[in-house]
Amino acid sequence: MNTVDQFLWVDFYQEFAKKLVDYKVNRAELIKKVKEIYNLTGFPMPTLEKENNLVDIDPFTVFGLFNKRITDRNRTKILDIVTKLFDLKSKVPTSFDGLPVLNNQNATYYRFVDKRNDEDIDDLWSLFISAIEYDKNPTGENKEKFSHYFDIVNNQIGNANSKITMGLFWIASDTFLNLDKRNQWYILESGKIPSEIIESLPSIDSKISSAKYFKIIEVMRDYLNSSKSQFKNFKELSLEAWNYSEIVNKEIRETKREEVHSPSVTNESSNVQFWIYAPGENSFMWEEFYKLGIIGIGWDSMGDLRLYKSRNEMIDKMRSINNNNNAYTNDSLATWQFVHEVKVGDVILVKKGLTKLVGRGVVTSEYIYNMEADNFRHQYHVKWTHKGEWPYPGKAPMKTLTNITNKRDLIEKLNNIFGYQQIKELGQTEERIPSSYTKGDFLQDVYMSKEDYEKLKAILNYKKNIILQGAPGVGKTYTAKRLAYSLMGEKNVERVMMVQFHQSYSYEDFIMGFRPSDNGFELRKGAFYNFCKKAELDACNDYFFIIDEINRGNLSKIFGELFMLIENDKRGASLQLVYSDEKFSIPENLYIIGMMNTADRSLAMLDYALRRRFAFFELQPGFDTEGFKTYQSNINNRKLDNLIACVKNLNYAISTDESLGEGFCIGHSYFCNLTPESVNDQVITNIVEYELIPLLKEYWFDEPTLVREWSESLRSAIK
């Protein structure tokens, strides 16, 4: 899709914005049309006022009706009605690349009538109109007028950078930069923006001034217009921030279950836990924390975290502090784990962004609530063992605090970075990973039948390329790695490499290409090229290249001329590479394992060229396998048994739903990594409330009755 087609929504949004200006003095008619939108679409009207007695509305909230978390199909359906009611001429967009969206629970720009000030909605109208005028004619006078209302509106209770700049971006995407959480993270923490650019930006607080906002716009526009950036405008930046953050979000969701798939991987030899930790946004507190010998987290206004009896109490307090109804899933998890799960002797690995490590230390105290600290009052004392800068192996979790204790392979890599074969200062016995890995080990770790394992093994041996596809939570990544280990006969991470495809992943990343350097450009080898060379030098052993989200990348573009060479009967044949005179071949001892999520509706069908070169193997939820039954029996928890039985019934409903099907069934990994000692009512409730029900809301967004019925069934199962 070319850039022109990609952002067709811009013309439509700008025309609609100009049309709305006329309704500033006729808001009763606007309210009437808003109600008509929902009458004609058949969608239930969202709560726009107390008891939905709508007496006034602002233009940003009107835009928010179709710029929140809904399907593109429903978004387009709303816009079809908007076009008719407002007599718009622009083509109704069907794709919305780069558009930020509101949280469905916080989708109005005003507080309800009994809580807002009389002038709040008027000020929103004034900001809206002044933004359009400044976009059309950026004079000093128009800038001053816009700045005046920006400062007023951004300081309204319930509004802040994210919502306000998001609304401005909708109506004038070439003039105003979106500063929602994804964009802020991408700019400040992802590691994708040069450090000198980040350092030239003013601090981005939750409520910035118009002066800071214009400074940020100026710096980022200069960067985008430079040769250093591959993106040339705010729309392209917003799209890349969305795409890349989705990759990272997936990693966050799978952190708890990728390497903790079964009881066999629990750390029985030691109580030491490993934590990835960020000392403030972009690690800005690192130097101070290192000097003081501490770690700390925010939410100072919550007081002593030991006073909260549950995560739900923490969430309620967070909502009260910020006067909103946000989920605070990650924030509450971080604070709860920080006060209740971090222990003396735990290893802290300090990250900066998603690509760097800057320190390592060991916790030496219990939790401290330090009232004398200016900020970050929730603390632990830490003995720092390392300070410097090292590349993170892969991509670090985005969260402030992440427990990686059960990610054995990752811990091994991190220990190697810091020169630790064992953690001697903790009195821990050396933790050795077994050198051998057999079929029996695979069947113990992966909930699959012996017959399916033999089929899978035979297919990969014959085809050399296979794609594991299946529903969320069936353990595709986990299975891929252990399949490789079982075929090697040993758990050797040096002979396994994993990458993740995404829309921006390219031939240059994969094979080779020219990259900027201090002296201009230099030819750099990609991940697949280097791994092939590694396998070629060790022809007696098998090597396994694993590609997550394989269908998110443009395979023809990524593999280039090597697309033909991955076929099993073309291994060893040579072709000349595009960027060099080198003859290159894919060695016979290299196998490719791809993963594909069948529940991802946003992905196009795979083309024939890909299907011809890969075999496809469907992974199913493993509830009925002998391994899972044994695991479930060992836990011996009535509520968990009832919940799993309910999920199996739910899977039947999902598989027979015409809009879903088997590819959307719920996998068994949601219930893994439990032990008789660790499973309790809170753990089971968290699975239901924070993992399963949100998934149902995503599946059946247009079927609230089904969501409600199955949510109640899940809750009833654990009573």
N, C-alpha and C positions, 0 to 999 in steps of 0.2 A: 504494500500500500504506500503510495507516495505521500509526501507531506501535505499536499493540497487536499487530497481525499481524506487524510487522516484526521484533520481538524475541521471537518465540515460543520461541526457544532458551533464554531465561532460566529459565523454569519448569522445563524439562527438566533443565538443568544444575544448578540448585539442588537438585532432588529427588535427582539422582544423587550430588551432593556429600554430602548428608546420609546417603544409603544407604552410601557408602564409609566413613563414620566407624566403622561396626560392624566393618570388616575390619582395623582397626589391630591387633587381637589375634588375627586369623585370616588372616594374609597368605598362607599356603599355599593356602587356598581361593581367595583373590583371584588368585593366580598361575595357578591351575588355570582360572579363568574367563577370564583374559586370553588364555591359550592357546586356549581354546574359541572365543573371538571369531574368531580367525583360521582355525580349523578350519571353522567354520560359514560364514564369508564367502568362503573360498577364497583370500583374499589371503595373500601370503607374510608371515610374521611378521617385523617389523622387529628389528634387533639391539638387544636390551634389556640384554644382558649379554655378557661375554666368552664366545665360542662359543655364545651364547644359552643358557647353563646358568643359567637364572633362579632365584636363590635368595632374592631379596627385591625389593620394589617399593614405591614411594611413591604417594600418591593423585594428585599433580600429573602424574607420568609416565603414569598411567592416563588422565587427561584428555587428555594429549598424544597418545594413540593416535589420536584423531579430531580433534585441533586442530593439525594441521600441514598442509603444502601438498599436499592431495589434493583431488579433485573433490568438489563438494557431493553428487553422486550416491553416491560411495563413502563419504562421511561419513555420509550417511543410512543406507546399508546397514549400516555398523558399529553405528550407534545402534539400528537395528531389533533387532540381536542383543543389544546391551546391555540394551534394554528387557526382553527375554525372560529373560535370565540373571539380572538383578537385580530382576525383578518391579516395574518402574516403571509408574506410572499416567499420567504426563504424556504428552501427544501428542508423537510424534517430530517434531522440526522438519525442514523441508525447505529453509529459507533460513537463512543465518547472517550477516546483515548486522551489521557492526560488530565481528565476532569477530577478534581478532588470532590469528595462527598461528605455530607454531614452525618453525624451519629443520629440514628432514628429517634433516640430518646432525648435529643437536644437539638431539635431542628427548627425552633423558632428563634428569631433574633430579639425578641422582646420577652419580658416577663409577663405573666398573666395580670389581668386588669387590677386585681387587688394588691399587687406587689410592685408594679412599675410606676415610674414618675409620669406626670401628665405629658411632658415634652419628649419622652423616650422615642416614640414612634415617629414623631415629627423630625427628630434629629436623624433617624435612620433614613427617612426620605431625603433630607437635605444632603446627607453623605452620598446617597445613591446618585442624586442629580448632579452634585458637584464633581463626582468621579467621572460621570459621562462628559461633563463640560470640560474637565481637565484633559481627558483622553482625546477629545476633539480638538482642543486648543490649549496646549500646556503653557499658558502665560503665567507670570508671577502672581497676578491677581487671582487666577483660578487655582493655582497651587496653594495660595494662602487660605482661600475659602475652603478647599478640600481639607487642608491640614487642620483647620479649626474644627470641622465636624468629625474628622477621623479621631482626634484626641478626645472628643466628647463621647462618641459612640464606643470606642475601644475600651473606655473606662466604665461603661455601663456594667452593672452586675449581670453575669451570665454571658458576656461577650469578652473576647480577647483576640489575640493575634490570629489564631487559627480560623475562627469563624469569619471575622471581618475581612481578612485578606483573601480568604476563599471566595467570599461574595464579590469582592472587587475583581478578582481574577475571572469569575464567570462573565462579567459584563464588559471587561476591557483587558483581555489576556495578554495583549502586547505591551500594555502600560504598567500593570500592577502584578507584582510577584506574589504568588500564593505561599503563605508561611504556615501551612498546616503542619501537623506533626511529622508526616512523611517527608515533606520538603525540608523542614528544619533538620531532621535527622540526616537526610542525604547530604545536605550542605555541610553540616557541622561534624558528623560522626562517621559517615560511611567510609571515609578515606578516599572518596572519588574526587573531591575538590582539593586542589593544591593548598598546602598549609599556609602559604603566603597570602592567599585569598581569604582564608578563614581568619587569619590574624588581623587583616585589614577591616574586618567587619566589626561593627559595634556589638556589644552584648545584646543578646536577644532574650529579654525577660518575657514573662507571660503577657504583659501589657506594655508594649513599646510605644514611644511617642511617634508622631508623624515625622519628626526630624530624623529619628533612627530609621524609620521605615524607608524614607527616601534615600538615605545613605546606603542601606542594604540593597535597594533597587539599583542604585548607581554602581556599586561595586560588582554586583552579580551581572548586570548588563554589560559592563566593560569586559568582564571575564568571558561571557558568552560570545562576545564579538571578537575575542582574541583567537589566535591560532592554537592556544592551549586547550580550548574546549571543542568537543565534537558536537555539542548542542548549541544552537544559535539563537534560541529564544526561550521565553519562560514556559511556553507550551511543551516544547521538547524536553526541557528540564523536568517539568512536572510529570511527564509520562515516564521518563527514566527513573525518577524517584519512586513512582508507583511500582514499576516493574521490579526494580531491584529490592525494594522493601518487601514485596511479596515473596521473593526468594528467601529473604532473611526471616520473614514471619513464618514461613514453612519450617525453617530450621528450628525456630523457637517452639513451634507446636510439637515437633518431633523430638525435642531435647530429652523429654522424659521417657520416651518409648523406643527410640531408635536402637539404643544399646542396652536396654533394660527389658528385653522382650520376655525373659523367662527367669524363674528363680535361680537357675544355674549360674547366673552371672552376678549374683549378689556378692558383696565384699565381706566374706565371712572371716577373713584373716585379720581384719583391722577395723576399728571404729572410725578411723580417719576419713574425713570427707574432703573433697576437692571442690573449690568454688571459683568460678570466673566472676570477676568483680570490676565494676567501673567506679572510680572515685569522683563522682560528679559528672556533669555533662562534658563530653570530650576530655574527661579525666583532668579537669582544671584544678582539682584539689590534691592531685597526686604528690606534688613536691611538699606541700604542707603536711599531708598525712605521713609521708615517709619520714620527715623530720621529727614528728611527734610520736611515731611508732604506733599508729592507730589506723583503723578503717572506720568509716561512718557512712550513714545514709541520711536522706532528708526527711521530710514530714515532721519537722520540729514541733509544729503546732498540735500534733497528736498527743504530746506528752509521753510519759513512760509507756513503752509498748507492752510491758508486762501486765498492764492493767486490762488489756483486751482479752476476752475469753475465746474469741473465734475470729476468723477472717471476716465473717459477715459484720461483726461489730466494727472492725477496722474500716470496712467499706462504707458503713453508715457514717462513721466519723469523717472520712474523706469527702463524702458527698456533702456533709454538713459544712465542712471547712470551705469548700468551693461553691457551695450553693447550687449544686446541679445533681443530676441523676445518672452520672456516668458509671460504667461497670467497674472500673479500677481493678481489673483482674490481675494485671501484672504488678501494679503498685502494692496491692494487698498481699500478693504472694511474696514479694520481696521483703516487705516489712515483717510478715509472719515468720518467714524462714530466717530472717536476720535475728530476730529475738528468740526464737524457739529451737532452731535447728543448727545454727552455727555453734560449734563446741571448741573447747580448748584442744589444741593439737591439729585442728583442721588446717589445710593448706589453702592459702589465698593466692590466686593468680590474677594479677592486675592487667586489665586490657585498656587500650586506647583506641577508640573506634572499633572497627570489625577486623582489622588486619594486623594489629600490633599488640605485643606484650611489653609492659614496661617494668614489671616487678613481680617478685614472689616473696611470700612470707608465711609465718605460722602463727596461728591465734594463740595468745598466752593468757587470756582473761575471760571471765564471764561477761555477759552483756552489761554495758554501762549507759545510764542516762545522764549525760553531763550537762547540767543546767548552766554551767559557766561558759560553755562554748557559744560563740556567736551564731553558728549554724552547724548542721550535721551533728546534732546532739546525741544521736543513737550511735554508740561506739563499741569497739573492742580494741584491746591492746594487741599489737602484732609485733613479732620479731621478724624484721625484714632480712631476708637472706640474699636477695638479688635486686639490683636496680640497673636499668639500661634500656635497650630497645631490641626486640627480637620479632621476626615475622610470626604471626599466629598461623598454625597449621590448618588452613582452610579459612572459614569465616567464623569469627567469634559470635556468641549470642548477643543479641541487641539489648537484652535486659540488664538492669543494674547488677543483679545477683542471680547466678545460675549454678545449680548443683550438677556437677558432671561426674560424680563419684562412680557411677556405673558405666561410664564410657571408657572402657578399659584401653581401647586402642588410642584414644585421644590422650589419656593420662600418660601412657607410655611415651608418646611423642613429646608431650610437655615436659616430662621428666628428663628426656634426652636433651631437650633444649637447654635445660638448666644443669645438666651434668649429673643427674640423679638416677642411679640404677635402683636405689632404695632410699627411703626417707629416714636416714640414720638418726637425726636429732629427735625423732618421735619414738624411738625405741621399737620401730616396726620391723618385723621380720620381712625379708625380701619377698616380694610378690612376683612369682614367676608365672608367665603364661605358658600353658602346656605346649610342647613342641609339636605334638601330633594332634590331628583333628580328623576324626573318622566319620563314617556314615552314621554311626551311633551317636556321636557328638551332635551332628546336624539334627537328627531326629529328636534329640533331647532338647535342643535349643529352639528349633523351628517346629511349629505345630502343623505338621504335614504328614500324610500317610507314607508308608514305605513305597507303595506303588507310584505315587505322584513324584516322590524323590527320584526313583529310578527313571521315570519318564523324563523328568527335567534334566537329569544328568546325561541321558542318552541324546536328547535333543541338542544340548549345548556342545557335546563332544562331536556330533555330526555337523551341525550348522556353524559352529564357532561364534555365532551372534544370536542373542536371544533378548526378548523384551518381556519382563515380568510386569503384567498389568493387573490391576485390581482396585477394589474399593479402598477408601481411607481406613487406615488402621489394620491392614492385613499383614504388615511387616515386609514390604517390598525391599526396602533398603537393607534391613536386617537379614532377610533371606539371601539377597544378592551376595553380601559379604561372606556369609557362612557357606553358601554354595561354592564360592571360590575357594575357601579354606578346605572344604571337604574334597574338592577335586585335586587340590595341591597336596592334601594329606597332612598339612600343618598350618597353624595359624601364623602365617608369615605376612606381616603388613607391608613388607618391602616389595612384595610381588603383586600387590593390589593397589590400584589408584582409582580415585573417585573424583568426578567433576559433576557440575550441575549446569545444564543448558538453560538458557533464557533467550529472550528475543534479541538481545544485544550481543550474544555470544557469536564469535566470528571465526573465520578461517585463520585469521592472524592470532587469535587466542589459542586455537586448537593445533594448527600445524606450524606456521611461521608467518612473520610479517614485519614490516618496518615500524618501529616505535620511537617516539621522541627520546632523545638523550641529551647530555650536556653538550655534545658536539653536533647536534642536529638530529639525524635519524640513524638508527642502527637496526640490523636484521636480528630478530630474536626468535628463538625456537619456542614452539608451543607445547602444551602439556602432552598431547597425544604423540607428537614427534619424539619428544624426549623419552616417553615411556616405551615406544616401539624400539628405540635404540637400546634401551636398557634390556628389554626382552631379547633382542637380537644377540647381545653379548652373552646371554645365558640360555642358549638354545636347548639345554637339557631340562629346563624347568618351565612349567606353564606360568603365564602372567595373565592377569585379569584387569581389564579396563572397564570401570563401572560408570554409567552415565545416568544420573538422576534427571527426571523431567525431560526425557529425551525428545518428546513431542513438542516441547516449547521452543526448540531451536529450529532454524532452517537447515535441515540436514544436508541438502545439496550445497548450500553456501558454506557450511562449516567444514564438511569433508572435502569439498572441491573435487579435484581430479582423483582423490583417493577413494571416492565413493565406490568406484568399481572394485578397488583392490581389497575391500573388506569382505567380499564374497569368499566363501570357504575354498572354492577351487581356484581363486586368484591369489592366494597367499604365496608370497615369495616372488611374485611377478613385480617388475619395476616400472616406474613412470618418472619422468622428469618433473620436479616441483616448479611451481609458478615463479617463486621468488629466488630460485637458485638454479644452478646447472646440475645440481645433485640428482642422481638417480635414487629413488626411494621405494622401499617395499614394506609391506606389513608382514611381520614374521609369522610363521605357522604356529608358534607356541603362544600367541596372544589371542585371548578371547574377549569379546565385548558383551557386557550385560547392561541392558537399558531398563529403566523403570518408567512406568506411565500410570498416572492416576486416572482411572476410568470415570471418576465423579467430577472431573474438571470440565465444565460445560464451555469454558471460554476457549478451548483449544480446537483447532480445525482437525478434520480427519487426516490421517497419515496418507501420504501419497503411495502409489504403487511401487515406486522405486525403493522406498524404505521397506515396505512389506515383503518385497521379493528377497531382500538381503537378510532379513531377520525372521527367526521363528518367534511365535507369540505363545506365552504360557500364562494362563489365568490363575491368579492366587485367590483363594476363597477364604472367608472367615473360618478360623480353625476351631470353633466351639465344639464340634463333634469329633475331633481327632482324639486319639488315645492320649497323646501328650497333654493336651489341654484339660481333658477330663481328669487325668491324674493330678495335674497342677491345681485344678479347682477342688478336687477332693482333699488334697493336702491342706489347703487353706481352711476348708470346713467352716464356712460362714454362711448362715441361713440367708441373710439379706443379700449377700453377693450372689448366691445361687438363684434367688428370686429375680434379681436384676438381670442376670445373664439369660434366664428363661424368658423374661420380658423382651430383651433385646432380640432374641431369636424370633419371637413373634413379630417384633417390629421389622426385622429384616425381611420376613415374608411379605409384610405389607409394602415395604419399599420395593422389593423385587417384582411385585405384581402391579405396581403403580405405573401407568403408561408414560408419565413424564419422567420417571426415574429408572427403575430397573435394577438388575443385580449389581451393576457397576457402582451403585450408591449404597450398598449394604454396609453396615457398621462392622468393622473388623475387631478381632479379639485383643489387639494390642492395647486397647483402652483399659483392659483389665489385667494386664501383665505387671510384673515387678511388685507383686503383693506377697506378703508373708502372713502367716497366722498372727504374728506379733504386730505387724504394721497396719493391717486392715482394721478399720474401725468405722463407726457411723459417719464421722466427718469425712473420711477418705471416700467412702462410697457416695455420700451426698455430693462431694465435689465433682466426682465423675459425672453424675447426673446433671448437676446444675451448670457446671462450667465447661463441659465437653460435649455431652450428648444432646442436651436441649438446644444449645446454640447451633449445633449441626442441623437439627430438625428445623429450626427457624430459617436456616439458609436453604435447606432443601424445599420446604413448603412455605415459602414466603407469601405466596398467593393463596395459601390454604390455612388461615389461622385456626380454623376449627380442628383440623388434623393435628396441628402443632399442640394445641391445647389438650386434646384428647390423649395423645401419646405422652405428653409431658406429665399428665396426671397419672397415666399408667406406670410410667417409670418411677414417679414419686411414691405411688402406692406400693410398688414392689419392695421398697426399702423401709417401709414403716414397721 
